[in-house]
Amino acid sequence: MYIAPHSGWDPAAEALLQACVARKPDLVIVDGMTGAMSIMGKVPESNSDFSHFELEFLRPLMAQGAALLCIDHTPKGSETPTIFGAQHKKAATTGAAYSFTEPRIWLVS
């Protein structure tokens, strides 16, 4: 199942999330944490907004046993491999966090 709301987080997008949760996926990939948070009206740099995003979006998926792969792109032109935005994004990681750069791979957990 692929969810990509284009007009903001509305009842139809919420229904899609609930349908995804009901299917009990093994793996959920969130490609673009900034985009996902923005669609839900959250500010990616806000720790408070990330906490709400985690509770409203990520935790329902994890509660069904899904492994989450969350992709968070670093700012363009960044010289250092850092997690963009809220520190809570890194703090919420319960597995491993990796940063990929050319030509090196950095482990940032």
Secondary structure as UniProt FT lines:
FT   HELIX           11..22
FT   STRAND          27..31
FT   HELIX           33..39
FT   TURN            40..41
FT   TURN            44..45
FT   HELIX           47..53
FT   HELIX           54..58
FT   HELIX           59..63
FT   TURN            64..65
FT   STRAND          67..71
FT   TURN            76..77
FT   HELIX           87..91
FT   STRAND          98..100
FT   STRAND          105..107
//
